[in-house]
Amino acid sequence: MNSAVNYKAAYERQKKARAKAEDILETKSRELYDKNQSLVEAYNNLKAHKAQLVHKEKLASIGQLSAGVAHEINNPLAFVKSNLNSLGRYTANFKLMLECYEQAFAQLSEQQLPPGLNSHIEQMRSELDMAHLLEDLDDLMSESLSGITRIEDIVKGLKSFARPPSDQSEPFNINDCIKNTIKLVWNEIKYKAKLDVSLSEVPDTVGYPGEISQVVLNLLVNATHAIDDTGTITVTTSCNDNLIELRVSDNGCGISEHHLSKIFDPFFTTKDSDSGTGLGLSIAHAIIKKHRGNIDVTTQTDQGTTFTICLPILDRPLQHQ
């Protein structure tokens, strides 16, 4: 009898010990799993952070190079524009003088001119096509000055976009960022889409204009890539409820519901590996959050996508990050 009781007690102790060991094992396994998940998450965050740092370094290098190129272009650009303006004035003076000669020549009779001069002048006038030449001079000067002004605008936008980030935030107007960025990315847009820009008068915000320009650039390029053939990209600004609102819309392919929740994740991309890093929207999201703003997206497959950015009106300086 005693042996049976002892056996039962030993069995119960063993059963409790086994249950306790299983509980401890389960707890430790859960802790190990949680720690492993934390390590995976930390690794992914570190990987994303490293990639963003590399991306920022590349942008900084490109920015320095672009700023140098813009500066080098600016010098010859200034004297070419000055020379063209002077040439335009000289051409106008030559035309006035030529008109005076024409009027004087018309007053002279054949007898007052050396033999054969009149016919020689008429022949030269015809061969040189003077009427067309004089008319074309104005167009050539106008087109040349227009081209120089276009280059000036691009260089101005490039200098604004590429300037190195400052430790101190500053007041700026988002409309200026949009205008400068459009000048830089226009060559990529114009072959794919009609650009409809409607910028309302909005107050200033505070922050880092170069970073906001980077966000606008990313949204415009993404909108262009979303259009398969030809389409429309719409850019609008407004001021609502003490917030500055920027909308970038396209009527492209849209974003699938499966992908929508991932678009702000680092490294997520639907493009080929050679075409995109998957960091653009992730960095854009971080920049907008840094500026105490929000970025949202609405989309419909085969209908298009709208990104909406809201930024606070000029308030207090940001802390540099």
C-alpha positions in Angstrom: 0.0 0.0 0.0 2.7 2.4 1.0 4.6 1.7 -2.2 1.5 2.5 -4.3 1.0 5.8 -2.4 4.7 6.6 -2.8 4.5 5.8 -6.5 1.4 8.0 -7.0 3.1 10.9 -5.1 6.2 10.5 -7.2 4.1 10.4 -10.3 2.3 13.6 -9.3 5.6 15.4 -8.5 7.0 14.3 -11.8 3.8 15.4 -13.6 4.0 18.8 -11.9 7.7 19.2 -12.7 7.1 18.2 -16.3 4.3 20.7 -16.6 6.4 23.4 -15.0 9.3 22.6 -17.3 6.9 22.8 -20.3 5.6 26.2 -19.0 9.2 27.4 -18.6 10.1 26.1 -22.0 7.1 27.7 -23.6 7.8 31.0 -21.9 11.5 30.9 -22.9 10.5 29.9 -26.4 8.1 32.9 -26.6 10.7 35.2 -25.2 13.3 33.9 -27.7 10.8 34.3 -30.5 10.0 37.9 -29.4 13.7 38.7 -29.1 14.3 37.2 -32.5 11.5 39.3 -34.0 12.9 42.4 -32.3 16.4 41.6 -33.7 14.9 41.1 -37.2 13.0 44.4 -36.9 16.1 46.1 -35.6 18.2 44.7 -38.4 15.6 45.8 -41.0 15.5 49.3 -39.4 19.3 49.4 -39.4 19.5 48.2 -43.0 16.9 50.8 -44.0 18.6 53.6 -42.0 22.0 52.6 -43.6 20.5 52.6 -47.1 18.9 56.0 -46.4 22.2 57.4 -45.2 23.9 56.1 -48.4 21.1 57.6 -50.4 21.5 60.9 -48.6 25.3 60.8 -49.1 24.7 60.2 -52.8 22.3 63.1 -52.9 24.7 65.3 -51.1 27.5 64.4 -53.6 25.2 65.0 -56.5 24.1 68.2 -54.8 27.7 69.5 -54.5 28.4 68.5 -58.1 25.2 70.2 -59.3 25.9 73.3 -57.3 29.4 73.5 -58.8 28.1 72.9 -62.3 25.3 75.5 -61.8 27.9 78.0 -60.6 30.2 77.3 -63.6 27.2 77.6 -66.0 26.1 80.8 -64.4 29.2 82.8 -65.4 29.2 82.2 -69.2 25.4 82.4 -69.1 25.5 85.9 -67.7 27.8 87.3 -70.4 26.0 85.4 -73.2 22.7 86.9 -72.1 24.3 90.4 -71.8 25.9 90.0 -75.2 22.6 88.9 -76.8 20.8 91.9 -75.2 23.5 94.2 -76.6 23.3 92.5 -80.0 19.6 93.0 -80.0 20.0 96.7 -79.4 22.8 96.9 -82.1 20.5 95.0 -84.6 17.7 97.4 -83.9 20.0 100.4 -84.6 21.4 98.8 -87.8 17.8 98.3 -89.0 17.0 101.9 -88.3 20.1 103.0 -90.1 19.3 100.7 -93.0 15.8 102.2 -93.3 17.3 105.7 -93.5 19.5 104.5 -96.3 16.6 102.9 -98.0 14.6 106.2 -97.8 17.5 108.2 -99.0 18.1 105.8 -101.9 14.5 106.0 -102.9 14.8 109.8 -103.3 17.7 109.5 -105.7 17.1 109.3 -109.5 18.9 107.0 -111.9 20.9 110.0 -113.2 22.2 110.8 -109.7 23.6 107.3 -109.2 26.8 105.8 -110.7 26.0 103.6 -113.7 24.8 100.2 -112.8 24.7 100.8 -109.1 20.9 100.7 -108.9 20.7 97.3 -110.7 23.5 96.0 -108.5 21.8 97.0 -105.3 18.5 95.4 -106.4 20.3 92.2 -107.4 22.1 92.0 -104.0 18.8 92.8 -102.2 17.2 89.8 -104.0 20.1 87.4 -103.6 20.5 88.1 -99.9 16.7 88.1 -99.4 17.0 91.2 -97.2 13.3 91.4 -96.4 13.3 87.9 -94.9 16.7 88.4 -93.2 15.5 91.6 -91.4 12.3 89.9 -90.4 14.1 86.8 -89.2 16.6 88.8 -87.1 14.0 89.7 -84.5 12.8 86.1 -84.2 16.3 84.8 -83.8 17.1 87.3 -81.1 13.8 86.6 -79.3 14.3 82.8 -79.4 17.9 83.0 -78.3 17.0 85.2 -75.3 14.1 82.9 -74.5 16.4 79.9 -74.5 18.9 81.7 -72.3 16.1 82.7 -69.8 15.1 79.0 -69.8 18.6 77.9 -69.0 18.7 80.6 -66.2 15.6 79.2 -64.7 16.9 75.7 -64.7 20.2 76.7 -63.1 18.3 78.7 -60.5 16.2 75.7 -59.7 19.2 73.4 -59.7 21.0 75.7 -57.2 18.0 75.9 -55.0 17.5 72.1 -55.1 21.1 71.1 -54.7 22.3 73.5 -52.0 23.7 71.7 -49.0 21.3 71.2 -46.0 21.5 73.8 -43.3 21.4 73.1 -39.6 18.9 75.9 -39.2 15.4 75.6 -40.6 14.1 78.6 -42.5 10.8 80.1 -43.8 10.0 79.2 -47.4 7.0 78.9 -49.7 6.1 75.5 -51.1 5.0 77.1 -54.4 8.6 78.1 -55.0 9.8 74.5 -54.4 7.2 73.2 -56.9 8.1 75.7 -59.6 11.8 75.0 -59.3 11.3 71.3 -59.2 9.1 71.3 -62.3 11.8 73.0 -64.2 14.2 70.3 -63.3 11.9 67.3 -64.1 10.1 68.8 -67.0 12.1 66.9 -69.6 10.9 63.6 -68.1 7.3 64.7 -67.8 6.7 66.3 -71.2 6.9 63.1 -73.2 4.4 61.2 -71.0 1.9 63.6 -69.6 0.2 67.0 -69.8 1.0 68.9 -66.6 -1.8 70.9 -65.1 -0.5 73.2 -62.4 -2.8 75.4 -60.2 -0.9 77.0 -57.3 -3.0 79.1 -55.0 -1.4 81.9 -52.9 -0.4 80.1 -49.7 1.5 81.3 -46.6 5.0 80.3 -45.8 5.9 77.2 -43.8 9.2 76.6 -42.0 11.8 73.8 -42.6 14.2 72.8 -45.2 13.1 73.7 -48.8 15.6 71.4 -50.5 14.1 68.4 -48.7 10.6 69.4 -49.6 11.7 69.9 -53.3 13.1 66.3 -53.1 9.6 65.1 -52.0 7.9 67.0 -54.9 10.5 65.6 -57.3 9.8 62.0 -56.1 6.0 62.4 -56.4 6.2 63.9 -59.9 8.6 61.2 -61.2 6.4 58.5 -59.7 3.3 60.0 -61.3 5.1 60.1 -64.6 6.1 56.4 -64.3 2.5 55.5 -63.4 1.3 56.6 -66.8 1.7 54.0 -69.5 1.1 56.0 -72.6 -0.1 59.6 -72.3 -2.0 61.1 -69.4 -2.4 64.1 -67.1 -0.6 65.0 -63.9 -2.3 67.7 -61.8 -0.5 69.7 -59.1 -2.4 72.0 -56.8 -1.8 73.9 -53.6 -4.3 75.4 -51.2 -4.6 76.5 -47.6 -7.2 74.8 -45.4 -7.7 74.8 -41.6 -4.3 76.4 -40.9 -2.6 73.8 -43.1 -0.8 74.2 -46.4 -2.0 71.4 -48.7 -0.2 70.1 -51.8 -1.9 67.5 -54.1 -0.2 65.6 -56.8 -2.6 63.5 -58.9 -2.2 61.3 -62.0 -4.6 59.3 -64.1 -2.2 56.4 -64.5 -2.4 52.8 -63.5 -3.1 53.3 -59.8 -1.9 51.2 -56.9 -3.3 47.8 -56.0 -4.9 47.3 -52.6 -2.3 44.6 -51.9 0.5 47.1 -52.4 -1.1 50.2 -50.9 -0.2 49.4 -47.3 3.5 48.9 -48.2 4.3 51.9 -50.3 5.9 53.9 -47.5 8.0 50.9 -46.4 11.7 51.0 -47.1 12.8 49.0 -50.2 9.3 48.4 -51.3 9.0 48.9 -55.1 7.0 47.5 -58.0 9.7 48.6 -60.4 12.6 46.5 -61.7 15.7 46.5 -59.4 17.5 48.5 -62.0 14.8 51.2 -62.1 14.2 51.9 -58.4 15.6 51.5 -54.9 12.2 51.5 -53.1 13.4 54.3 -50.9 11.8 57.3 -52.6 8.4 57.3 -50.8 10.0 56.0 -47.5 12.3 59.0 -47.5 9.5 61.4 -48.6 7.3 60.1 -45.7 10.2 60.7 -43.2 10.8 64.2 -44.6 7.1 65.2 -44.2 7.0 63.8 -40.7 10.1 65.7 -39.9 8.3 68.9 -41.0 5.4 68.1 -38.7 3.2 67.3 -41.6 1.2 64.4 -43.1 1.3 62.5 -46.4 -1.7 60.5 -47.5 -2.6 58.6 -50.6 -5.9 57.7 -52.4 -5.9 55.5 -55.4 -8.0 53.4 -57.7 -6.6 50.7 -60.0 -6.5 51.9 -63.6 -8.0 55.3 -62.6 -5.1 57.0 -60.9 -3.5 58.1 -57.7 -3.5 61.3 -55.5 -0.9 62.1 -52.9 -1.9 64.7 -50.4 0.7 66.5 -48.3 -0.3 68.8 -45.4 2.2 71.1 -43.8 1.8 73.6 -40.9 1.8 77.3 -41.6 5.0 79.1 -40.5 5.3 78.5 -36.8 8.4 77.7 -34.8 11.8 76.5 -36.2 12.4 72.8 -36.6 15.2 71.0 -34.7 17.7 69.7 -37.3 17.8 65.9 -37.6 
